[in-house]
Amino acid sequence: MKTEKENWIEEILNCVENIQPVQVRGDLFAGIQSRLHGSLVHLEHVSTRTVWLAAASIALLFALNFAAFIYSSPQKQSAVHSSALIQNSFDIYSNS
């Protein structure tokens, strides 16, 4: 005995068998292609100089961000502060 789910699946498959293929005009595809080729906009090429300038700008931005990250890390800040304190303490004891 078939379950309700199997009956439903069989009913759906039987509906698909009754579908008729759609008849299309023969020149429809050629018409669509002609419209597509007629409406395409021709793009101008970007010069290699512009591409290299953009790449150099990105590389410079990356380098600046990396340098800012390195110099703003807590270890570097504490080293800079401690060296400044040591230098100041030596200045206190000098005779000048």
Contacts in CASP RR format, 6 or more apart in sequence:
PFRMAT RR
TARGET T0000
AUTHOR 0000-0000-0000
METHOD contacts of the structure
MODEL  1
MKTEKENWIEEILNCVENIQPVQVRGDLFAGIQSRLHGSLVHLEHVSTRT
VWLAAASIALLFALNFAAFIYSSPQKQSAVHSSALIQNSFDIYSNS
2 10 0 8 1.000
70 76 0 8 1.000
END
